[in-house]
Amino acid sequence: MKPVISLSSLFSAACIASAAFLLCLFAVTAPEGHSFGILIAAVGILVGELAVTALVWIAGRRWPVLLSSSWLLFIIVGGMTYAHLSRPDLETDGINFFVSLLTAGYIALRAGCAAGSVSGGGMADRIARSAGNLLPLSDGTGRLNRRLSFLIALVFSAGMLAFFLYFNNFPAFAPNPAVARYLHFNGPYTSGLVRFFYRIFLSGTEISLMMMTYLCFFSDRGASPTLPVADRVLNFTGFFLCMAMLFINASRGPMFRPIIFGILAYARSVTDLRQMIRLAAGMTLILSLLVSYSLYRFTRHYGGLHLQNLGPALYPFFPEVAEGTIVISEFRDYNEPLLWGRTILSGLLVFIPSAMFSFRQDFDINRYTLEIANVQIDSTGGIRITTIGEAYINFGLPGVFLVLMAVGFCLGKITTVIQNAPSRKTFGLIFLATFLATVPVFTSALIFLLYAVVGIGLVQKIAAVGVSSLSAYHDNPAGEGAGGW
């Protein structure tokens, strides 16, 4: 097996180096008419390379790297197709430039993944292993944790439902779910603290769905047939509650990440062909459901399915290229200064409501991109430029390579550590793998999710310490002997 992996690595390196060379050639010949063909050739090489090496990645259970790379490449190819076919308002040069940025980011991501996978030992390994302590209690080993996990899921789901009922707004059933959310409770210009608390409940519901998914299907004890019926009912009730709230919310990221979490959790235990077939069948079913939902929304909006309108049907899957082209083109045309990490710092300070901090108001990535693009808030649900686009407006082209290489290195490191991690650290590591696998597509606003998972982990730890202390006091109320009060 080693020679195959070695040959695959050499093949990948050769393809990525070739694509990087073509990308440099594209940058040199950008004003000429052949630039688009050069860019297509670079992307085509990467598609072929991913298709070939995916077989080795599957055999080596490198699913986090595979999903992250596939999703980013999926967006590049599909977004470029959609933008060229269905957006005559966009300049071809602008589309090609943003696609070249995404391609450069993809190459940097893959290079970082390779570096993280081959490097061993040292502080990076220790940090990756300790990262599993984010939610160490969510392995379903005790009734306290199962009941507490259900209670957390119930609280966050109820909070989401309260938002929908209070605003009488159910985005999944609106003509444009993104606009429905942004006009009522998730817009960059939403007044007061509404958006802040909405994002708390949304992040909590998303994490709760991952927790309940783990307890229902993957935890050694949480998914055991010998588990009491009451606990199994609570697990599945919490799972369906969170899933229903995220479906009603109809936001692509919070719906995709729990799905990716489930795929990674299952893929970690895949050992034979039968399990591989089940995983492939499940992923196909999920993709079919997503396509069906997109077509349902499309037919509602356009009054029917017509061949000439199929281009806009791609938009729910590939909004990044078109929207990123608008922002980056305006950013370059008006010679806007680099932000030098301001939107990223604003994302790191997301625990402070923007209504209370002017810096967060000025440099929130969603608000900033809307202002750069001069887009009206009632015409769109926000602009998505990916982490690659955000790295560019902050640090320029060098930032694209550095930021995506850093993300790739962390993803490669987590991918190697996760295979041999003890069960009590499984949830935390799979969550981090899910986060890192999706972060290239999303922006620094995703950091809110990290704060939420750390907060839930603290609640679980405090509850466990409190219960153990009460039990110790109950067993020895007078403080007699060792360990007494």
C-alpha positions as CSV (number, residue, x, y, z in Angstrom):
1,M,0.0,0.0,0.0
2,K,2.8,2.4,0.7
3,P,4.1,2.6,-2.9
4,V,0.5,3.4,-4.1
5,I,0.2,6.2,-1.6
6,S,3.6,7.5,-2.5
7,L,2.8,7.5,-6.2
8,S,-0.5,9.2,-5.5
9,S,1.2,11.9,-3.5
10,L,3.7,12.4,-6.4
11,F,0.8,12.6,-8.9
12,S,-1.1,15.1,-6.7
13,A,2.0,17.3,-6.3
14,A,2.7,17.2,-10.1
15,C,-0.9,18.2,-10.9
16,I,-1.1,20.9,-8.3
17,A,2.3,22.3,-9.5
18,S,1.0,22.3,-13.1
19,A,-2.2,24.1,-12.1
20,A,-0.2,26.6,-10.1
21,F,2.1,27.2,-13.1
22,L,-1.0,27.8,-15.4
23,L,-2.4,30.1,-12.8
24,C,0.8,32.2,-12.9
25,L,0.6,32.1,-16.7
26,F,-3.0,33.3,-16.4
27,A,-1.9,36.3,-14.2
28,V,0.7,37.2,-16.7
29,T,-1.5,36.9,-19.8
30,A,-4.7,38.2,-18.2
31,P,-5.3,41.1,-20.7
32,E,-5.1,38.7,-23.6
33,G,-7.9,36.6,-25.2
34,H,-6.4,33.3,-24.2
35,S,-6.5,33.8,-20.4
36,F,-9.9,32.1,-20.0
37,G,-8.7,29.0,-21.7
38,I,-5.6,28.9,-19.4
39,L,-7.8,29.2,-16.4
40,I,-10.1,26.4,-17.6
41,A,-7.1,24.2,-18.1
42,A,-5.8,24.8,-14.5
43,V,-9.2,24.1,-13.0
44,G,-9.6,21.0,-15.2
45,I,-6.2,19.6,-14.0
46,L,-7.4,20.1,-10.4
47,V,-10.7,18.3,-11.1
48,G,-8.9,15.3,-12.6
49,E,-6.3,15.2,-9.8
50,L,-9.1,15.2,-7.1
51,A,-11.0,12.5,-8.9
52,V,-8.0,10.2,-9.0
53,T,-6.6,10.8,-5.5
54,A,-10.1,10.7,-3.9
55,L,-9.9,6.9,-4.2
56,V,-6.7,6.8,-2.1
57,W,-8.1,9.3,0.3
58,I,-11.2,7.1,0.8
59,A,-9.0,4.1,1.4
60,G,-7.0,6.1,3.9
61,R,-10.2,7.5,5.5
62,R,-9.1,11.1,4.9
63,W,-12.7,12.2,4.6
64,P,-12.3,15.7,6.1
65,V,-9.7,16.7,3.5
66,L,-11.8,15.1,0.8
67,L,-15.0,16.9,1.7
68,S,-13.3,20.3,2.1
69,S,-11.4,20.0,-1.2
70,S,-14.5,18.7,-3.1
71,W,-16.8,21.4,-1.8
72,L,-14.4,24.2,-2.7
73,L,-13.8,22.7,-6.2
74,F,-17.5,22.1,-6.6
75,I,-18.1,25.8,-6.0
76,I,-15.3,26.9,-8.4
77,V,-16.6,24.8,-11.3
78,G,-20.3,25.3,-10.7
79,G,-20.1,28.9,-9.8
80,M,-18.0,29.7,-12.9
81,T,-20.6,27.9,-15.1
82,Y,-23.5,29.7,-13.5
83,A,-21.8,33.2,-13.6
84,H,-20.8,32.9,-17.3
85,L,-24.2,31.4,-18.4
86,S,-26.7,33.3,-16.3
87,R,-25.1,36.6,-15.2
88,P,-24.6,38.8,-18.3
89,D,-24.4,41.8,-15.9
90,L,-21.0,40.6,-14.6
91,E,-17.8,41.4,-16.5
92,T,-15.9,38.3,-17.8
93,D,-12.6,39.7,-16.5
94,G,-14.1,40.1,-13.0
95,I,-15.4,36.5,-13.0
96,N,-12.1,35.1,-14.2
97,F,-10.2,37.0,-11.6
98,F,-12.3,35.8,-8.7
99,V,-12.2,32.2,-10.0
100,S,-8.4,32.5,-10.2
101,L,-8.4,33.6,-6.5
102,L,-10.6,30.6,-5.6
103,T,-8.2,28.3,-7.5
104,A,-5.2,29.8,-5.8
105,G,-6.9,29.3,-2.4
106,Y,-7.7,25.7,-3.4
107,I,-4.0,25.0,-4.2
108,A,-2.9,26.6,-0.9
109,L,-5.5,24.5,1.0
110,R,-4.2,21.3,-0.5
111,A,-0.6,22.2,0.1
112,G,-1.5,23.0,3.8
113,C,-3.4,19.7,4.1
114,A,-0.4,17.8,2.8
115,A,2.0,19.6,5.2
116,G,-0.4,18.9,8.2
117,S,-0.7,15.2,7.2
118,V,3.0,14.4,6.9
119,S,4.4,16.4,9.8
120,G,4.4,14.4,13.1
121,G,5.1,15.1,16.7
122,G,5.7,18.4,18.3
123,M,3.4,21.0,19.7
124,A,1.0,20.9,16.7
125,D,0.2,17.2,17.5
126,R,-0.3,17.9,21.2
127,I,-2.7,20.8,20.4
128,A,-4.7,18.7,17.9
129,R,-5.1,15.9,20.4
130,S,-6.1,18.2,23.3
131,A,-8.6,19.9,20.9
132,G,-10.9,16.8,21.5
133,N,-11.6,18.2,24.9
134,L,-14.0,20.8,23.5
135,L,-17.0,18.5,24.3
136,P,-15.5,15.5,26.1
137,L,-18.8,14.6,27.8
138,S,-20.7,14.2,24.6
139,D,-19.7,10.5,24.1
140,G,-23.0,9.4,25.8
141,T,-21.3,7.5,28.6
142,G,-23.7,8.7,31.3
143,R,-27.4,9.5,31.9
144,L,-26.5,13.0,33.1
145,N,-24.9,13.9,29.8
146,R,-27.7,12.4,27.7
147,R,-30.4,14.3,29.7
148,L,-28.3,17.5,29.7
149,S,-27.7,17.3,26.0
150,F,-31.5,16.9,25.4
151,L,-32.2,19.9,27.6
152,I,-29.7,22.0,25.7
153,A,-31.2,21.0,22.4
154,L,-34.7,21.8,23.7
155,V,-33.7,25.3,25.0
156,F,-32.1,26.3,21.7
157,S,-34.8,24.8,19.5
158,A,-37.4,26.7,21.6
159,G,-35.5,29.9,21.2
160,M,-35.4,29.4,17.4
161,L,-39.1,28.7,17.3
162,A,-39.8,31.9,19.4
163,F,-38.0,34.0,16.8
164,F,-40.0,32.5,14.0
165,L,-43.3,33.0,15.8
166,Y,-42.5,36.5,17.2
167,F,-41.7,37.8,13.7
168,N,-44.3,35.6,12.0
169,N,-41.6,34.7,9.6
170,F,-40.8,31.1,8.5
171,P,-37.9,31.5,6.0
172,A,-38.2,28.0,4.4
173,F,-41.7,28.9,3.2
174,A,-40.9,32.4,2.0
175,P,-40.2,33.2,-1.7
176,N,-36.6,34.1,-0.8
177,P,-35.5,32.6,2.5
178,A,-32.3,34.6,2.7
179,V,-34.2,37.9,2.4
180,A,-36.8,36.8,4.9
181,R,-34.1,36.1,7.5
182,Y,-32.1,39.3,6.8
183,L,-35.2,41.6,6.9
184,H,-36.4,40.4,10.2
185,F,-33.7,39.0,12.5
186,N,-30.4,38.3,10.8
187,G,-29.6,41.3,8.7
188,P,-26.4,43.4,9.1
189,Y,-28.6,46.4,9.8
190,T,-31.0,44.7,12.2
191,S,-31.6,47.0,15.1
192,G,-30.8,46.3,18.7
193,L,-29.6,42.9,19.9
194,V,-32.0,40.8,17.8
195,R,-29.4,39.5,15.5
196,F,-26.9,38.8,18.3
197,F,-29.4,36.5,20.2
198,Y,-30.7,35.0,17.0
199,R,-27.1,33.9,16.1
200,I,-26.7,32.4,19.7
201,F,-29.8,30.3,19.3
202,L,-28.9,29.3,15.7
203,S,-25.4,28.2,16.6
204,G,-26.7,26.4,19.7
205,T,-29.3,24.6,17.6
206,E,-26.7,23.6,15.0
207,I,-24.3,22.2,17.6
208,S,-27.2,20.5,19.5
209,L,-28.1,18.7,16.2
210,M,-24.5,17.5,16.0
211,M,-24.6,16.3,19.6
212,M,-28.0,14.5,19.2
213,T,-26.8,13.0,15.9
214,Y,-23.8,11.6,17.7
215,L,-25.8,10.3,20.6
216,C,-28.5,8.7,18.4
217,F,-26.2,7.0,15.9
218,F,-22.5,7.0,16.8
219,S,-21.9,7.0,20.5
220,D,-21.0,3.5,21.9
221,R,-23.5,3.8,24.7
222,G,-25.8,6.5,23.3
223,A,-26.7,4.3,20.2
224,S,-26.7,1.0,22.1
225,P,-29.8,-1.2,21.8
226,T,-29.6,-1.7,25.6
227,L,-30.2,2.0,26.3
228,P,-33.4,2.6,28.3
229,V,-36.4,3.5,26.1
230,A,-36.8,6.9,27.8
231,D,-33.3,7.9,26.9
232,R,-33.6,6.8,23.3
233,V,-36.9,8.7,22.9
234,L,-35.2,11.9,24.3
235,N,-32.2,11.4,22.0
236,F,-34.4,11.2,18.8
237,T,-36.8,13.9,20.0
238,G,-33.9,16.3,20.4
239,F,-32.5,15.2,17.0
240,F,-35.8,15.9,15.2
241,L,-36.5,19.2,17.0
242,C,-33.1,20.6,16.0
243,M,-33.4,19.3,12.5
244,A,-36.9,20.9,12.1
245,M,-35.7,24.3,13.3
246,L,-32.7,24.3,10.9
247,F,-35.0,23.3,8.0
248,I,-37.4,26.1,8.8
249,N,-34.4,28.5,9.0
250,A,-33.4,27.4,5.5
251,S,-29.8,28.6,5.6
252,R,-27.3,26.5,3.6
253,G,-24.4,26.6,6.1
254,P,-26.3,25.5,9.3
255,M,-28.0,22.7,7.2
256,F,-24.8,21.5,5.5
257,R,-22.5,21.4,8.5
258,P,-24.5,18.8,10.6
259,I,-24.8,16.7,7.5
260,I,-21.0,16.8,7.0
261,F,-20.6,16.1,10.7
262,G,-22.7,12.9,10.3
263,I,-20.7,11.9,7.2
264,L,-17.4,12.3,9.1
265,A,-18.6,10.5,12.2
266,Y,-19.8,7.5,10.1
267,A,-16.7,7.6,7.8
268,R,-14.5,7.3,10.8
269,S,-15.9,3.8,11.4
270,V,-15.9,2.6,7.8
271,T,-13.9,-0.5,7.5
272,D,-15.3,-2.6,4.6
273,L,-17.0,-2.3,1.2
274,R,-20.5,-2.7,2.5
275,Q,-20.2,0.3,4.9
276,M,-18.6,2.3,2.0
277,I,-21.7,1.5,-0.2
278,R,-24.0,2.6,2.6
279,L,-22.1,5.9,3.0
280,A,-22.2,6.5,-0.7
281,A,-25.9,5.7,-0.8
282,G,-26.6,8.1,2.1
283,M,-24.6,10.9,0.5
284,T,-26.5,10.4,-2.8
285,L,-29.8,10.5,-1.0
286,I,-28.9,13.7,0.9
287,L,-27.7,15.4,-2.4
288,S,-31.0,14.3,-4.1
289,L,-33.1,15.8,-1.3
290,L,-31.1,19.1,-1.6
291,V,-31.5,19.2,-5.3
292,S,-35.3,18.5,-5.0
293,Y,-35.7,21.3,-2.5
294,S,-33.8,23.7,-4.7
295,L,-36.0,22.8,-7.7
296,Y,-39.1,23.2,-5.5
297,R,-38.0,26.7,-4.6
298,F,-37.2,27.4,-8.2
299,T,-40.6,26.4,-9.5
300,R,-42.3,28.5,-6.9
301,H,-40.3,31.6,-7.8
302,Y,-40.6,31.2,-11.6
303,G,-44.0,29.6,-11.8
304,G,-42.8,26.5,-13.4
305,L,-39.7,24.6,-14.7
306,H,-38.6,26.0,-18.0
307,L,-35.4,25.1,-19.9
308,Q,-34.4,28.7,-20.4
309,N,-34.6,29.4,-16.7
310,L,-32.5,26.5,-15.5
311,G,-29.5,28.7,-15.1
312,P,-30.9,30.6,-12.1
313,A,-31.7,27.2,-10.5
314,L,-28.0,26.8,-9.9
315,Y,-27.8,29.9,-7.8
316,P,-28.7,28.3,-4.4
317,F,-25.7,26.0,-4.8
318,F,-23.2,28.4,-6.4
319,P,-23.8,32.0,-5.1
320,E,-20.1,32.6,-4.1
321,V,-18.6,33.2,-7.6
322,A,-21.2,35.7,-8.7
323,E,-21.3,37.6,-5.4
324,G,-17.6,37.4,-4.8
325,T,-17.1,38.8,-8.4
326,I,-19.2,41.8,-7.5
327,V,-17.4,42.6,-4.3
328,I,-13.8,42.0,-5.5
329,S,-14.4,43.9,-8.7
330,E,-15.7,46.9,-6.8
331,F,-12.9,46.6,-4.3
332,R,-10.3,46.7,-7.1
333,D,-12.0,49.3,-9.3
334,Y,-12.2,51.8,-6.5
335,N,-8.7,51.0,-5.1
336,E,-10.1,50.3,-1.7
337,P,-7.3,49.9,0.9
338,L,-6.6,46.6,2.4
339,L,-8.3,46.0,5.8
340,W,-5.3,44.2,7.4
341,G,-7.4,41.8,9.4
342,R,-10.2,44.1,10.6
343,T,-13.1,41.9,9.4
344,I,-11.3,38.9,10.9
345,L,-10.9,40.7,14.2
346,S,-14.5,41.7,14.1
347,G,-15.3,38.0,13.7
348,L,-13.2,37.1,16.7
349,L,-15.1,39.7,18.7
350,V,-18.4,38.3,17.6
351,F,-19.4,37.6,21.3
352,I,-19.8,41.4,21.6
353,P,-23.0,42.7,20.1
354,S,-22.4,45.0,17.2
355,A,-25.0,47.4,18.6
356,M,-22.6,48.0,21.5
357,F,-19.4,48.3,19.6
358,S,-18.9,50.6,16.7
359,F,-15.8,48.6,15.4
360,R,-18.0,45.6,15.0
361,Q,-20.6,47.7,13.1
362,D,-18.1,49.1,10.7
363,F,-16.1,45.9,9.9
364,D,-18.7,43.1,10.1
365,I,-18.0,41.2,6.9
366,N,-21.6,41.0,5.8
367,R,-22.2,44.7,6.3
368,Y,-18.9,45.7,4.7
369,T,-19.4,43.6,1.6
370,L,-22.9,45.0,1.1
371,E,-21.6,48.5,1.3
372,I,-18.7,47.8,-1.1
373,A,-21.1,46.2,-3.6
374,N,-23.7,49.0,-3.1
375,V,-26.4,46.4,-2.8
376,Q,-29.8,47.2,-1.3
377,I,-30.7,45.1,1.8
378,D,-34.2,44.3,0.5
379,S,-32.8,42.8,-2.7
380,T,-30.5,40.1,-1.3
381,G,-29.9,38.1,1.9
382,G,-26.3,39.2,2.1
383,I,-23.1,38.6,0.0
384,R,-20.9,35.5,0.3
385,I,-17.3,35.9,-0.8
386,T,-15.8,32.9,0.9
387,T,-12.9,32.9,3.3
388,I,-10.6,33.3,0.2
389,G,-12.4,36.5,-0.7
390,E,-12.1,37.8,2.8
391,A,-8.4,37.0,3.0
392,Y,-7.9,38.9,-0.3
393,I,-9.6,42.1,0.9
394,N,-7.7,41.9,4.2
395,F,-4.2,40.9,3.1
396,G,-4.2,40.8,-0.7
397,L,-3.0,37.8,-2.8
398,P,-0.3,36.8,-0.2
399,G,-3.0,36.6,2.4
400,V,-5.0,34.1,0.3
401,F,-2.1,31.7,0.3
402,L,-1.2,32.2,3.9
403,V,-4.7,31.9,5.3
404,L,-5.7,28.9,3.3
405,M,-2.4,27.1,4.0
406,A,-3.0,27.6,7.7
407,V,-6.6,26.3,7.4
408,G,-5.3,23.3,5.4
409,F,-2.5,22.6,7.8
410,C,-5.0,22.4,10.8
411,L,-7.4,20.3,8.7
412,G,-4.6,17.9,7.7
413,K,-3.4,17.6,11.3
414,I,-6.9,17.0,12.7
415,T,-7.5,14.4,9.9
416,T,-4.5,12.4,11.0
417,V,-5.2,12.6,14.7
418,I,-8.9,11.8,14.6
419,Q,-8.4,8.2,13.5
420,N,-6.7,7.1,16.7
421,A,-8.4,9.4,19.1
422,P,-10.1,7.9,22.3
423,S,-13.9,7.7,22.2
424,R,-14.3,10.5,24.8
425,K,-12.6,12.9,22.5
426,T,-14.3,11.8,19.3
427,F,-17.1,14.4,19.2
428,G,-14.8,17.4,19.8
429,L,-12.4,16.2,17.0
430,I,-15.1,15.5,14.5
431,F,-16.7,18.9,15.2
432,L,-13.3,20.6,14.6
433,A,-12.9,18.6,11.4
434,T,-16.4,19.7,10.3
435,F,-15.6,23.3,11.1
436,L,-12.2,23.3,9.3
437,A,-13.7,21.4,6.3
438,T,-16.4,24.1,5.8
439,V,-14.5,27.3,6.7
440,P,-12.9,27.8,3.3
441,V,-16.4,28.4,1.9
442,F,-17.6,30.6,4.7
443,T,-16.2,33.7,6.3
444,S,-14.9,34.6,9.7
445,A,-18.5,34.9,10.9
446,L,-18.3,31.2,11.4
447,I,-16.2,31.8,14.5
448,F,-19.4,32.3,16.5
449,L,-19.9,28.6,16.2
450,L,-16.6,27.9,18.0
451,Y,-17.6,30.1,20.9
452,A,-20.9,28.4,21.1
453,V,-19.4,24.9,21.3
454,V,-16.9,26.0,24.0
455,G,-19.8,27.5,26.0
456,I,-21.9,24.3,25.8
457,G,-18.8,22.3,26.8
458,L,-18.4,24.5,29.9
459,V,-22.0,24.0,30.8
460,Q,-21.5,20.2,30.6
461,K,-18.4,20.3,32.6
462,I,-19.9,22.5,35.3
463,A,-22.9,20.3,35.5
464,A,-20.8,17.2,35.8
465,V,-18.6,18.7,38.6
466,G,-21.8,19.9,40.4
467,V,-23.5,16.5,40.3
468,S,-20.3,14.7,41.4
469,S,-19.9,17.1,44.3
470,L,-23.5,16.6,45.4
471,S,-23.1,12.9,45.2
472,A,-20.0,13.0,47.3
473,Y,-21.7,15.1,49.8
474,H,-24.7,12.8,49.9
475,D,-22.5,9.8,50.5
476,N,-20.5,11.6,53.2
477,P,-22.5,14.5,54.6
478,A,-20.4,14.9,57.7
479,G,-17.1,15.1,55.8
480,E,-15.8,12.0,57.5
481,G,-12.7,10.4,56.0
482,A,-10.8,11.4,53.0
483,G,-12.6,13.4,50.4
484,G,-15.2,14.8,52.8
485,W,-16.2,18.5,53.0
